[in-house]
Amino acid sequence: MLFWMTRSFRNFRKRRGASLALILLLVLAALLGNSACFYFFEAQAHEGLTWVDSFWYSIVSISTIGYGDYFPQTTGGRLGAFFFIILVGLSAFSGMLGLLVDWMVEMSQRELMGLSTVPCRNHVILVNFPGEARVRQILEELRLDEGRMRRDVVIVSERIERLPFALDNVFFVHGSPLQEETFRRARLDQASVALVLCTDPADLTSDGVVASVVTMIEHLRPDIKTVAECLDERHRVLFESTSCDSIVYSNRVVNHLLVQESCQSGVACLVEKLTDQADGDSLFCTAVEQGPERDALPFACALLAQDVNVMGVTRDGVTHTRLKGFRLSEGDELLYVAGQRYSWEELARLGA
């Protein structure tokens, strides 16, 4: 009998909705029952007693506050308080608080384990976790970018059970990046950028996984900006069928930098300075907006006088560094080195 009662209680607790409904019903019954008893038996002992006063007395009693402004003086009022408050009310109220604490602990655990839906909008989704040191560095760079300084970052990975660090505005979603449900919890529909990293820097086959993830993201959210990392340039064909906005061939960039540094010292220092947003001037990109076409070289010279060094112009995925005879038009992306990011209106005003 005891085993059956214990098992039934555990099964009932698992049915959280039914448990909460029953407990709330018991709390309400205790409040109304005690209010009725107190009003009926104590009306003569407390001059001017109203239903509101009786209900107030029931609330402060069942919550164990007990201000003492009202208390039962008759036998009926005391019996009512014993049954409705002590036997029924306190048990139900304690059970309600216990369910609330359980719910809060479970919610916290689900967030830590990446099983809940993140409360983010206009955020950056970082897919895959190739290593703590590298992910931390990427997060630091994102925080230094003025445009994304206050944006949330959601890390999506199935290789880790929880994040090995705790940072403000950084959330975690555990799950396969090839499943729609994972991106639903990551709020892909509200994100602004999706950055897909390789799964393992030493495994060139991870390029296939990255391409598949990009395809999934573009299928679910065609208008989102996607940036993918590709380890081997020979795997470019994997991304040709996708609508990826940018592909970064990380190994090629590193190899070029190593060769350049071996031939002429100082190139690595310059590249590091330009890509480190925490070290003074940095490399920025601003899209050219609607307006009259203008010669790029005179415009670059005018900006240089304002400490804005134009490095090149990207058009249709091709970056042009020789600006003589080149004309800027809407849709171009101006690459420049400066102490801050400028909008196109600000750049046009500086270069006027």
RODO-2510 file (C-alpha; in nm, 4 decimals, decimal comma):
residues 352
     n   res          X          Y          Z
     1     m     0,0000     0,0000     0,0000
     2     l     0,2789     0,2396     0,0937
     3     f     0,4684     0,1501    -0,2247
     4     w     0,1576     0,2158    -0,4346
     5     m     0,0973     0,5537    -0,2695
     6     t     0,4627     0,6571    -0,3157
     7     r     0,4641     0,5522    -0,6806
     8     s     0,1340     0,7291    -0,7469
     9     f     0,2678     1,0486    -0,5881
    10     r     0,5825     1,0388    -0,8033
    11     n     0,3839     0,9796    -1,1204
    12     f     0,1498     1,2627    -1,0288
    13     r     0,4436     1,4996    -0,9761
    14     k     0,5705     1,4199    -1,3234
    15     r     0,2385     1,5418    -1,4609
    16     r     0,3309     1,8979    -1,3773
    17     g     0,0256     2,0577    -1,5348
    18     a    -0,2178     1,8418    -1,3377
    19     s    -0,0167     1,8886    -1,0168
    20     l    -0,0136     2,2645    -1,0498
    21     a    -0,3862     2,2753    -1,1286
    22     l    -0,4716     2,0649    -0,8226
    23     i    -0,2470     2,2677    -0,5918
    24     l    -0,3889     2,5978    -0,7145
    25     l    -0,7380     2,4593    -0,6657
    26     l    -0,6522     2,3579    -0,3066
    27     v    -0,5005     2,6982    -0,2330
    28     l    -0,8083     2,8751    -0,3694
    29     a    -1,0403     2,6440    -0,1732
    30     a    -0,8416     2,7089     0,1456
    31     l    -0,8555     3,0865     0,0940
    32     l    -1,2282     3,0943     0,0207
    33     g    -1,3157     2,8416     0,2933
    34     n    -1,1197     3,0224     0,5623
    35     s    -1,2560     3,3603     0,4505
    36     a    -1,6121     3,2313     0,4789
    37     c    -1,5529     3,0802     0,8241
    38     f    -1,3776     3,3893     0,9535
    39     y    -1,6479     3,6226     0,8235
    40     f    -1,9307     3,4035     0,9593
    41     f    -1,7879     3,3378     1,3069
    42     e    -1,5841     3,6550     1,3677
    43     a    -1,8237     3,9239     1,2390
    44     q    -1,9419     4,0097     1,5906
    45     a    -1,5931     3,9976     1,7452
    46     h    -1,4509     4,2359     1,4826
    47     e    -1,6682     4,5395     1,4285
    48     g    -1,7042     4,6436     1,0643
    49     l    -1,5498     4,3186     0,9305
    50     t    -1,5955     4,2782     0,5536
    51     w    -1,5348     4,0005     0,3023
    52     v    -1,2258     4,1837     0,1841
    53     d    -1,0881     4,1851     0,5390
    54     s    -1,1572     3,8118     0,5735
    55     f    -0,9858     3,7352     0,2456
    56     w    -0,6868     3,9531     0,3444
    57     y    -0,6586     3,7648     0,6749
    58     s    -0,6622     3,4341     0,4837
    59     i    -0,3866     3,5461     0,2476
    60     v    -0,1470     3,6678     0,5171
    61     s    -0,2172     3,3520     0,7204
    62     i    -0,1648     3,1000     0,4404
    63     s     0,1600     3,2739     0,3393
    64     t     0,2807     3,2544     0,7049
    65     i     0,3266     3,6318     0,7205
    66     g     0,0679     3,6899     0,9940
    67     y     0,0563     4,0661     1,0476
    68     g    -0,1685     4,0215     1,3510
    69     d    -0,4247     4,2838     1,2468
    70     y    -0,6886     4,0068     1,2384
    71     f    -0,6983     3,6798     1,4319
    72     p    -0,9763     3,4332     1,5278
    73     q    -1,1330     3,4747     1,8696
    74     t    -1,4214     3,2274     1,8445
    75     t    -1,4122     2,8475     1,8471
    76     g    -1,5595     2,8278     1,4948
    77     g    -1,3036     3,0743     1,3577
    78     r    -1,0181     2,8829     1,5162
    79     l    -1,1415     2,5477     1,3879
    80     g    -1,1782     2,6985     1,0404
    81     a    -0,8243     2,8364     1,0564
    82     f    -0,6911     2,4995     1,1746
    83     f    -0,8536     2,3070     0,8917
    84     f    -0,8320     2,5485     0,5984
    85     i    -0,5026     2,7196     0,6846
    86     i    -0,2917     2,4671     0,8745
    87     l    -0,4072     2,1364     0,7270
    88     v    -0,4963     2,2341     0,3689
    89     g    -0,3582     2,5789     0,2959
    90     l    -0,0012     2,5497     0,4218
    91     s     0,0485     2,2112     0,2558
    92     a    -0,0870     2,3338    -0,0776
    93     f     0,1057     2,6631    -0,0568
    94     s     0,4314     2,4798     0,0228
    95     g     0,3675     2,2426    -0,2680
    96     m     0,3116     2,5373    -0,5009
    97     l     0,6407     2,6956    -0,3931
    98     g     0,8149     2,3596    -0,4391
    99     l     0,6829     2,3272    -0,7943
   100     l     0,7955     2,6824    -0,8665
   101     v     1,1472     2,6122    -0,7381
   102     d     1,1626     2,2855    -0,9360
   103     w     1,0529     2,4682    -1,2500
   104     m     1,3158     2,7408    -1,2040
   105     v     1,5940     2,4871    -1,1399
   106     e     1,4904     2,2788    -1,4406
   107     m     1,4752     2,5879    -1,6607
   108     s     1,8237     2,6903    -1,5475
   109     q     1,9577     2,3406    -1,6162
   110     r     1,7983     2,3334    -1,9615
   111     e     1,9592     2,6680    -2,0459
   112     l     2,3019     2,5462    -1,9316
   113     m     2,2657     2,2281    -2,1361
   114     g     2,1392     2,4187    -2,4408
   115     l     1,7984     2,2518    -2,4521
   116     s     1,5759     2,5587    -2,4274
   117     t     1,4819     2,8256    -2,6798
   118     v     1,7044     3,1327    -2,6479
   119     p     1,5409     3,4739    -2,5826
   120     c     1,7337     3,6620    -2,8538
   121     r     1,6614     3,8959    -3,1430
   122     n     1,8921     4,0419    -3,4088
   123     h     2,1678     3,8150    -3,2785
   124     v     2,4685     3,6350    -3,4259
   125     i     2,4542     3,2564    -3,4597
   126     l     2,7918     3,0848    -3,4279
   127     v     2,7703     2,7290    -3,5583
   128     n     3,0162     2,4590    -3,4392
   129     f     3,2713     2,4681    -3,1582
   130     p     3,6229     2,3940    -3,2915
   131     g     3,7876     2,4831    -2,9616
   132     e     3,7453     2,7014    -2,6538
   133     a     4,0406     2,9324    -2,7261
   134     r     3,9301     3,0000    -3,0832
   135     v     3,5649     3,0562    -2,9956
   136     r     3,6634     3,2933    -2,7161
   137     q     3,8761     3,4950    -2,9568
   138     i     3,5898     3,5196    -3,2055
   139     l     3,3536     3,6315    -2,9286
   140     e     3,5998     3,9002    -2,8191
   141     e     3,6265     4,0295    -3,1764
   142     l     3,2476     4,0385    -3,2083
   143     r     3,2220     4,2383    -2,8853
   144     l     3,4775     4,4919    -3,0114
   145     d     3,2750     4,5569    -3,3265
   146     e     3,0634     4,8639    -3,2519
   147     g     2,7864     4,7361    -3,4744
   148     r     2,7561     4,4122    -3,2741
   149     m     2,8817     4,5225    -2,9326
   150     r     2,5439     4,4787    -2,7666
   151     r     2,4173     4,1911    -2,9778
   152     d     2,3627     3,8461    -2,8344
   153     v     2,5636     3,5528    -2,9655
   154     v     2,4138     3,2035    -2,9828
   155     i     2,6575     2,9122    -3,0105
   156     v     2,5148     2,6007    -3,1801
   157     s     2,7018     2,2724    -3,1378
   158     e     2,6389     1,9044    -3,0711
   159     r     2,9975     1,8238    -2,9730
   160     i     2,9835     1,9838    -2,6282
   161     e     2,7281     1,9300    -2,3518
   162     r     2,7555     2,2852    -2,2190
   163     l     2,9710     2,5933    -2,2650
   164     p     3,3044     2,5786    -2,0790
   165     f     3,2726     2,9488    -1,9966
   166     a     3,0057     3,1958    -1,8874
   167     l     2,9893     3,5297    -2,0695
   168     d     2,7205     3,7950    -2,0803
   169     n     2,4953     3,7859    -2,3866
   170     v     2,6356     3,4490    -2,4953
   171     f     2,3840     3,1624    -2,5178
   172     f     2,4178     2,7956    -2,6042
   173     v     2,1982     2,5604    -2,8064
   174     h     2,2878     2,1914    -2,8039
   175     g     2,1847     1,9950    -3,1092
   176     s     2,2730     1,8946    -3,4602
   177     p     2,3142     2,1951    -3,6936
   178     l     2,1586     1,9788    -3,9643
   179     q     1,8211     1,9668    -3,7917
   180     e     1,5526     2,2321    -3,8220
   181     e     1,4521     2,1999    -3,4563
   182     t     1,8008     2,3081    -3,3452
   183     f     1,7790     2,6352    -3,5379
   184     r     1,4245     2,6886    -3,4121
   185     r     1,5629     2,6906    -3,0560
   186     a     1,8464     2,9182    -3,1748
   187     r     1,5834     3,1610    -3,3105
   188     l     1,7228     3,1616    -3,6633
   189     d     1,4138     3,3522    -3,7742
   190     q     1,5237     3,6481    -3,5577
   191     a     1,9009     3,6317    -3,6231
   192     s     2,0987     3,8754    -3,8369
   193     v     2,4166     3,6786    -3,9170
   194     a     2,5104     3,3100    -3,9218
   195     l     2,8813     3,2302    -3,8916
   196     v     2,9596     2,8648    -3,9687
   197     l     3,2989     2,7406    -3,8465
   198     c     3,4766     2,4171    -3,9290
   199     t     3,4122     2,1299    -3,6908
   200     d     3,7822     2,0417    -3,6608
   201     p     4,0723     2,2499    -3,8014
   202     a     4,2692     1,9298    -3,8623
   203     d     3,9903     1,7520    -4,0527
   204     l     3,9502     1,8741    -4,4109
   205     t     3,6326     1,6675    -4,4511
   206     s     3,4568     1,9129    -4,2197
   207     d     3,4122     2,1381    -4,5257
   208     g     3,1324     1,9052    -4,6373
   209     v     2,9561     1,9480    -4,3033
   210     v     2,9953     2,3259    -4,3217
   211     a     2,8479     2,3337    -4,6732
   212     s     2,5541     2,1194    -4,5576
   213     v     2,4899     2,3494    -4,2626
   214     v     2,4975     2,6554    -4,4893
   215     t     2,2452     2,4864    -4,7183
   216     m     2,0195     2,4156    -4,4224
   217     i     2,0416     2,7753    -4,2967
   218     e     1,9780     2,9242    -4,6401
   219     h     1,6791     2,6930    -4,6840
   220     l     1,5264     2,7970    -4,3526
   221     r     1,6171     3,1653    -4,3774
   222     p     1,7153     3,2765    -4,7322
   223     d     1,7596     3,6430    -4,6376
   224     i     2,0094     3,5933    -4,3546
   225     k     2,3759     3,6804    -4,4063
   226     t     2,5896     3,3662    -4,3965
   227     v     2,9670     3,3476    -4,3574
   228     a     3,1297     3,0047    -4,3903
   229     e     3,4803     2,8788    -4,3172
   230     c     3,6374     2,6473    -4,5729
   231     l     3,9671     2,4775    -4,4921
   232     d     4,0584     2,3537    -4,8400
   233     e     4,0106     2,5776    -5,1437
   234     r     3,9649     2,2655    -5,3576
   235     h     3,6310     2,2179    -5,1818
   236     r     3,4947     2,5391    -5,3327
   237     v     3,2593     2,3292    -5,5455
   238     l     3,0755     2,2204    -5,2311
   239     f     2,9566     2,5765    -5,1809
   240     e     2,8655     2,6530    -5,5409
   241     s     2,5111     2,5209    -5,4977
   242     t     2,4598     2,7267    -5,1811
   243     s     2,3703     3,0940    -5,1479
   244     c     2,6476     3,1628    -4,8979
   245     d     2,7273     3,5345    -4,8822
   246     s     3,0946     3,4955    -4,7892
   247     i     3,3418     3,2074    -4,7823
   248     v     3,6676     3,2414    -4,5901
   249     y     3,9440     3,0009    -4,6939
   250     s     4,1261     3,0062    -4,3630
   251     n     4,4170     2,7787    -4,4550
   252     r     4,4860     2,9728    -4,7749
   253     v     4,4913     3,3020    -4,5860
   254     v     4,7355     3,1602    -4,3312
   255     n     4,9595     3,0103    -4,6006
   256     h     4,9723     3,3363    -4,7955
   257     l     5,0587     3,5245    -4,4809
   258     l     5,3388     3,2830    -4,3910
   259     v     5,4949     3,3110    -4,7372
   260     q     5,4676     3,6902    -4,7423
   261     e     5,6251     3,7166    -4,3969
   262     s     5,9120     3,4897    -4,4999
   263     c     5,9841     3,7135    -4,7985
   264     q     5,9394     4,0489    -4,6319
   265     s     5,9113     4,0989    -4,2569
   266     g     5,6347     4,3168    -4,1208
   267     v     5,3424     4,1878    -4,3277
   268     a     5,2158     3,9653    -4,0462
   269     c     5,2298     4,2531    -3,7978
   270     l     5,0341     4,4755    -4,0340
   271     v     4,7644     4,2148    -4,0989
   272     e     4,7346     4,1411    -3,7276
   273     k     4,6955     4,5103    -3,6485
   274     l     4,4330     4,5615    -3,9194
   275     t     4,2273     4,2634    -3,8046
   276     d     4,2570     4,3347    -3,4310
   277     q     3,9790     4,5726    -3,3377
   278     a     4,1251     4,6248    -2,9910
   279     d     4,4448     4,7798    -3,1266
   280     g     4,3636     5,1286    -3,2555
   281     d     4,2800     5,1457    -3,6252
   282     s     4,1025     4,8527    -3,7835
   283     l     3,9695     4,7334    -4,1177
   284     f     3,6062     4,8187    -4,1905
   285     c     3,3627     4,7749    -4,4754
   286     t     3,0738     5,0068    -4,5674
   287     a     2,8271     4,9565    -4,8511
   288     v     2,7936     5,2355    -5,1062
   289     e     2,4363     5,3592    -5,1048
   290     q     2,2235     5,5264    -5,3690
   291     g     2,3656     5,8441    -5,5152
   292     p     2,5658     5,9761    -5,8084
   293     e     2,8652     5,7725    -5,9237
   294     r     3,2021     5,9164    -5,8275
   295     d     3,5640     5,8485    -5,9126
   296     a     3,7138     5,6210    -5,6515
   297     l     4,0690     5,7604    -5,6529
   298     p     3,9870     6,1303    -5,5819
   299     f     3,7338     6,0153    -5,3230
   300     a     3,9980     5,7956    -5,1558
   301     c     4,2465     6,0849    -5,1514
   302     a     3,9908     6,3132    -4,9867
   303     l     3,9185     6,0474    -4,7232
   304     l     4,2913     5,9952    -4,6617
   305     a     4,3147     6,3597    -4,5577
   306     q     4,0565     6,2709    -4,2891
   307     d     4,2603     5,9724    -4,1619
   308     v     4,0445     5,7218    -4,3506
   309     n     4,2691     5,5012    -4,5644
   310     v     4,0769     5,3316    -4,8479
   311     m     4,2224     4,9866    -4,9233
   312     g     3,9934     4,8745    -5,2014
   313     v     3,6425     4,8290    -5,3356
   314     t     3,4524     4,5004    -5,3575
   315     r     3,2072     4,4548    -5,6437
   316     d     3,0293     4,1300    -5,7282
   317     g     3,2591     3,9318    -5,5000
   318     v     3,5794     4,0709    -5,6520
   319     t     3,7988     4,3173    -5,4581
   320     h     3,9648     4,5931    -5,6616
   321     t     4,2708     4,7576    -5,5059
   322     r     4,3735     4,9743    -5,8035
   323     l     4,1336     5,2636    -5,7923
   324     k     4,2565     5,4747    -6,0845
   325     g     3,9727     5,5023    -6,3358
   326     f     3,7383     5,3060    -6,1070
   327     r     3,3950     5,4583    -6,0371
   328     l     3,1938     5,3864    -5,7257
   329     s     2,8324     5,2819    -5,7733
   330     e     2,5470     5,1650    -5,5517
   331     g     2,6049     4,8181    -5,4096
   332     d     2,9847     4,8426    -5,3956
   333     e     3,1550     4,7793    -5,0632
   334     l     3,4255     5,0247    -4,9598
   335     l     3,7132     4,8707    -4,7612
   336     y     3,9035     5,1164    -4,5451
   337     v     4,1246     5,1475    -4,2392
   338     a     4,0109     5,3915    -3,9724
   339     g     3,9714     5,4374    -3,6023
   340     q     3,5970     5,3673    -3,6231
   341     r     3,3275     5,2431    -3,8554
   342     y     3,1526     5,5102    -4,0617
   343     s     2,8179     5,5021    -4,2357
   344     w     2,8052     5,5834    -4,6057
   345     e     2,6542     5,9243    -4,5312
   346     e     2,9465     6,0049    -4,3021
   347     l     3,2036     5,8847    -4,5573
   348     a     3,0373     6,0872    -4,8350
   349     r     3,0472     6,3945    -4,6152
   350     l     3,4142     6,3400    -4,5230
   351     g     3,5100     6,2869    -4,8868
   352     a     3,3158     6,5828    -5,0239
***
